[in-house]
Amino acid sequence: MAHKQSPIHSGFGAHTTAAEVLEGRDLHGVTAMVTGGHSGLGLETTRALASAGAHVIVAARDPGAARPVLAGLGNVVADRLDLADLASVRDFAGRFLATGRHLDMLIGSAGIMACPETRRGPGWEAQFATNHLGHYALVNLLWPALKGGARVVVVSSAGHHQSAIRWADVHFTQGYDKWLAYGQSKTANALFAVHLDRLGQHEGVRAFSLHPGKIFTPLQRHITQGEMVAAGWLDASGQPADPTFKTAQQGAATQVWAATSAQLQAMGGVYCEDCEIAEIDASEPPSFVGVRPYAADPVQAERLWALSATLTGIDVFSLK
């Protein structure tokens, strides 16, 4: 897998916006789905795709709150999806499949970060459940609409440098650490794309994961101002202090690029950042740039798929 993680000189970079990625593109006739597409990077992704003509389905835990935010956008609809509730995922997927539409791109942008210890479903750690298992189940259940040619893009994070998959205690039953739990969920996002691409490419489905960059969005709602000051994100007065932070429009660029770029045709299973395929980072301590070897490891990716199938009881590929 490591050999795939080689830059392709896309011509874009850290300051590219989602609109710039799509400049001159006509996405009329394209159906896209964006989880969390009404907030933060998801909203900017929805705006960019809709502005280029795509029909966008926004999956939101509270579609009533999402619709006013999306009201000014044409060809965008919101529907209810709670990623941490498998019944909700099944219902959402069923409603979409009933439309008979083909799904050209699915962007998993929804997520939670560094939340207090929370349990979902049968005791699942909430970040792993929401960020990974929900998207795993969603893609499997939507497979009839994806196969035949689609891209699945999962928003990971440089936060994956904080933790590999904790195979002995995935759900943190032996002591919770909100940042390690977040890091593990983001590693899971990257590994999910690795194995999905391996399984899906014969059906024309390619998968990508990515780090969007550091951006101030509602994702930080569980982090105190004091924590952000200590991290160097804010100064003592609460003003932005880290010049490497991106705007939301810049932060959405890499997921839009991964979902639409012709440069990535016949490619997949890679982790991207700054509208580019990232390089492997095996440095110690981790640099938080590029992708850790454990997050690009096809053996760990297959192991995670098997665990996810066991936990959710869902695996479309086991039926083949």
Phi and psi in degrees as a GROMACS rama.xvg file:
@    title "Ramachandran Plot"
@    xaxis  label "Phi"
@    yaxis  label "Psi"
@TYPE xy
-57.2439  -34.1975  ALA-2
-65.853  -22.2976  HIS-3
-70.5473  -24.3046  LYS-4
-82.3069  67.1951  GLN-5
-128.197  128.513  SER-6
-56.2472  148.721  PRO-7
-114.68  8.15382  ILE-8
57.5758  64.4144  HIS-9
-67.9417  -23.866  SER-10
91.8637  -7.78501  GLY-11
-105.126  178.14  PHE-12
-161.455  -163.836  GLY-13
-63.1559  -27.6868  ALA-14
-97.693  -0.268058  HIS-15
-64.2813  140.577  THR-16
-99.9236  163.423  THR-17
-60.5521  -38.1264  ALA-18
-64.3444  -37.5791  ALA-19
-67.513  -35.7921  GLU-20
-59.5819  -37.7965  VAL-21
-96.8938  6.77873  LEU-22
-56.8805  124.938  GLU-23
83.0519  -1.49562  GLY-24
-89.7916  141.976  ARG-25
-114.486  110.982  ASP-26
-104.4  17.6841  LEU-27
-59.5974  135.57  HIS-28
91.0816  -6.57369  GLY-29
-94.2585  134.394  VAL-30
-108.089  123.799  THR-31
-121.956  150.369  ALA-32
-125.966  132.819  MET-33
-127.875  112.94  VAL-34
-75.0642  137.697  THR-35
65.9153  28.2487  GLY-36
-78.2564  11.6659  GLY-37
-113.519  4.40265  HIS-38
-146.408  144.352  SER-39
56.225  -133.079  GLY-40
-65.7119  -32.2815  LEU-41
-61.5828  -41.3692  GLY-42
-63.8577  -43.9597  LEU-43
-64.8325  -34.3459  GLU-44
-65.5658  -45.6603  THR-45
-59.2297  -46.1493  THR-46
-58.2226  -46.2459  ARG-47
-64.8984  -45.8628  ALA-48
-65.8268  -43.7098  LEU-49
-65.4444  -38.3771  ALA-50
-63.7624  -27.6297  SER-51
-87.4399  0.600385  ALA-52
106.414  -3.3232  GLY-53
-70.4384  149.264  ALA-54
-86.6549  122.789  HIS-55
-118.606  127.053  VAL-56
-99.3184  119.601  ILE-57
-97.6291  121.055  VAL-58
-94.7563  117.019  ALA-59
-133.844  141.998  ALA-60
-64.2922  -31.7608  ARG-61
-128.684  85.0728  ASP-62
-62.4465  -25.2492  PRO-63
-63.5431  -37.2098  GLY-64
-77.8111  -28.4855  ALA-65
-73.5659  -36.9268  ALA-66
-60.249  -42.4867  ARG-67
-62.0429  -33.428  PRO-68
-67.1715  -33.5657  VAL-69
-93.9336  0.359222  LEU-70
-58.516  -32.5181  ALA-71
-82.0196  -1.81421  GLY-72
-100.158  131.924  LEU-73
-79.0094  161.942  GLY-74
47.9773  37.5486  ASN-75
-126.824  131.913  VAL-76
-127.942  150.241  VAL-77
-113.394  143.024  ALA-78
-140.921  158.844  ASP-79
-81.2514  129.977  ARG-80
-149.77  119.95  LEU-81
-107.386  105.484  ASP-82
-62.7256  -24.0447  LEU-83
-89.1185  5.07859  ALA-84
-124.142  106.376  ASP-85
-61.4871  -31.4783  LEU-86
-63.9963  -40.1757  ALA-87
-65.2688  -40.6709  SER-88
-62.9159  -43.7701  VAL-89
-62.0814  -44.4739  ARG-90
-63.1394  -44.9874  ASP-91
-61.2065  -48.9072  PHE-92
-61.6101  -40.7089  ALA-93
-61.1401  -41.0216  GLY-94
-63.9819  -40.9858  ARG-95
-68.6301  -45.0304  PHE-96
-60.2566  -31.5597  LEU-97
-65.8415  -20.0472  ALA-98
-74.514  -20.2203  THR-99
76.4416  6.61879  GLY-100
-79.4427  147.16  ARG-101
-82.3073  142.75  HIS-102
-105.133  115.702  LEU-103
-84.2099  -31.1563  ASP-104
-151.618  139.633  MET-105
-125.37  119.741  LEU-106
-112.764  113.085  ILE-107
-86.5783  87.3625  GLY-108
-101.785  -16.7745  SER-109
-70.2097  147.988  ALA-110
179.809  167.617  GLY-111
-126.93  155.224  ILE-112
-138.818  130.29  MET-113
53.0727  42.0049  ALA-114
-81.6877  160.678  CYS-115
-58.527  158.431  PRO-116
-56.4464  123.807  GLU-117
-140.38  141.247  THR-118
-112.385  138.027  ARG-119
-126.499  154.559  ARG-120
54.9414  -132.561  GLY-121
-84.5984  44.3468  PRO-122
91.8321  14.4423  GLY-123
-67.7918  140.901  TRP-124
-63.6876  133.315  GLU-125
-64.4407  -37.5249  ALA-126
-69.6229  -40.8046  GLN-127
-65.4396  -40.8879  PHE-128
-64.8665  -47.8074  ALA-129
-76.4227  -51.592  THR-130
-72.5304  -36.6234  ASN-131
-108.922  -62.2221  HIS-132
-59.8643  -37.9364  LEU-133
-62.4757  -43.5508  GLY-134
-70.2392  -36.9039  HIS-135
-56.7184  -50.1157  TYR-136
-64.7473  -41.6474  ALA-137
-60.0963  -47.9469  LEU-138
-63.4316  -42.8604  VAL-139
-60.6551  -45.1171  ASN-140
-71.1864  -26.1677  LEU-141
-91.8899  5.15981  LEU-142
-54.0591  -39.9057  TRP-143
-58.3451  -28.024  PRO-144
-87.7071  -18.7958  ALA-145
-90.0709  -38.5168  LEU-146
-64.7043  146.652  LYS-147
106.299  -6.12663  GLY-148
134.909  102.153  GLY-149
-163.109  163.646  ALA-150
-120.77  136.039  ARG-151
-113.786  123.334  VAL-152
-120.769  122.503  VAL-153
-113.024  125.01  VAL-154
-80.9403  106.29  VAL-155
-92.6242  -145.141  SER-156
-172.867  154.756  SER-157
-61.4143  -15.0775  ALA-158
-57.9698  -17.5872  GLY-159
-64.121  -19.3065  HIS-160
-64.1334  -16.6991  HIS-161
-78.7485  -23.348  GLN-162
-162.84  131.986  SER-163
-74.8332  -179.161  ALA-164
-68.4886  128.939  ILE-165
-89.6042  79.4207  ARG-166
-57.3562  -32.0085  TRP-167
-77.4984  -18.2826  ALA-168
-159.059  65.6034  ASP-169
-57.5088  -34.1219  VAL-170
-98.0313  12.822  HIS-171
55.8248  47.918  PHE-172
-78.81  -15.3276  THR-173
-103.752  24.2635  GLN-174
126.286  122.61  GLY-175
-96.5255  135.309  TYR-176
-130.189  115.262  ASP-177
-63.5915  -31.6601  LYS-178
-80.8309  -36.5433  TRP-179
-66.2547  -38.0532  LEU-180
-64.4993  -40.7315  ALA-181
-63.8369  -47.482  TYR-182
-58.4587  -43.6478  GLY-183
-60.6625  -42.2472  GLN-184
-64.7774  -32.3303  SER-185
-77.5653  -33.0149  LYS-186
-62.3926  -40.8896  THR-187
-60.8367  -39.5412  ALA-188
-58.885  -44.7889  ASN-189
-66.1066  -44.7147  ALA-190
-66.3602  -35.2463  LEU-191
-58.3223  -44.6338  PHE-192
-64.8598  -36.8689  ALA-193
-59.4311  -50.1621  VAL-194
-79.279  -35.1695  HIS-195
-59.4446  -41.3247  LEU-196
-63.034  -40.3967  ASP-197
-62.7529  -42.6075  ARG-198
-76.2094  -33.3151  LEU-199
-96.2496  -14.7449  GLY-200
-65.2573  -26.5713  GLN-201
-68.4429  -17.0362  HIS-202
-101.523  10.5894  GLU-203
79.8357  14.5977  GLY-204
-103.213  122.006  VAL-205
-115.542  146.259  ARG-206
-126.491  146.632  ALA-207
-140.321  150.894  PHE-208
-123.81  169.408  SER-209
-163.527  158.532  LEU-210
-105.02  120.728  HIS-211
-78.0046  -16.1874  PRO-212
107.539  178.313  GLY-213
-92.6028  124.298  LYS-214
-143.928  140.96  ILE-215
-81.0629  115.026  PHE-216
-142.52  176.701  THR-217
-61.3967  -8.65228  PRO-218
-58.6601  -26.8585  LEU-219
-83.8043  12.6041  GLN-220
-63.3133  -21.3536  ARG-221
-93.8472  3.82273  HIS-222
-107.39  131.078  ILE-223
-77.1344  159.563  THR-224
-59.6829  -38.5545  GLN-225
-60.1307  -39.896  GLY-226
-65.4862  -37.7541  GLU-227
-72.7174  -32.0038  MET-228
-66.0642  -45.3931  VAL-229
-62.1688  -32.0824  ALA-230
-80.1255  -8.64296  ALA-231
84.7644  8.73135  GLY-232
-75.9959  -36.2924  TRP-233
-122.835  154.643  LEU-234
-87.7224  -179.427  ASP-235
-61.8505  -22.9806  ALA-236
-91.2098  1.24631  SER-237
89.6805  10.6807  GLY-238
-93.7972  150.343  GLN-239
-54.4849  134.832  PRO-240
-127.719  -6.60168  ALA-241
-105.101  110.108  ASP-242
-69.4241  -9.41346  PRO-243
-85.2525  -5.5244  THR-244
-65.3845  143.825  PHE-245
-99.9166  163.087  LYS-246
-75.4424  164.057  THR-247
-62.12  -35.8283  ALA-248
-65.3722  -37.7613  GLN-249
-71.4421  -37.6376  GLN-250
-65.0338  -30.0055  GLY-251
-80.8211  -11.207  ALA-252
-63.011  -42.6805  ALA-253
-68.0375  -37.3577  THR-254
-69.9793  -35.0943  GLN-255
-67.7106  -40.7743  VAL-256
-61.4925  -47.0512  TRP-257
-62.7584  -32.3875  ALA-258
-79.4594  -23.0346  ALA-259
-126.969  -16.6112  THR-260
-68.1902  130.575  SER-261
-68.5751  -20.4113  ALA-262
-65.0176  -21.3255  GLN-263
-98.7391  9.1927  LEU-264
-57.8644  136.156  GLN-265
64.7801  19.6435  ALA-266
-122.695  167.594  MET-267
168.43  173.885  GLY-268
71.9678  20.5752  GLY-269
-115.267  158.374  VAL-270
-102.301  131.695  TYR-271
-119.845  157.493  CYS-272
-155.431  149.216  GLU-273
52.0393  43.6441  ASP-274
54.7894  44.7322  CYS-275
-156.884  153.8  GLU-276
-73.7043  127.717  ILE-277
-80.3214  159.279  ALA-278
-93.551  159.321  GLU-279
-68.1231  137.272  ILE-280
-121.196  110.388  ASP-281
-110.863  16.2742  ALA-282
-69.6924  154.527  SER-283
-128.302  126.329  GLU-284
-67.3343  164.098  PRO-285
-57.5582  144.257  PRO-286
-86.6912  -16.4178  SER-287
64.4786  21.8821  PHE-288
-125.696  133.394  VAL-289
84.3094  -166.222  GLY-290
-118.728  135.262  VAL-291
-70.4629  146.147  ARG-292
-54.8057  -37.046  PRO-293
-68.6896  -21.0952  TYR-294
-89.1052  -3.07666  ALA-295
-121.893  16.3415  ALA-296
-90.0548  114.774  ASP-297
-64.6779  -25.7603  PRO-298
-70.3673  -45.6972  VAL-299
-66.7199  -33.3863  GLN-300
-63.5155  -42.8808  ALA-301
-66.9602  -37.5746  GLU-302
-64.6524  -41.0297  ARG-303
-66.0185  -39.3952  LEU-304
-58.8946  -45.492  TRP-305
-63.0629  -41.3627  ALA-306
-63.6779  -43.3318  LEU-307
-63.2056  -39.2864  SER-308
-63.6554  -40.902  ALA-309
-65.6487  -43.9249  THR-310
-66.7385  -42.6609  LEU-311
-91.9422  -21.3109  THR-312
73.2674  18.9788  GLY-313
-126.038  126.935  ILE-314
-162.929  97.1616  ASP-315
-62.978  -28.2501  VAL-316
-78.8876  -16.618  PHE-317
-73.442  -12.7688  SER-318
-87.5668  -8.49503  LEU-319
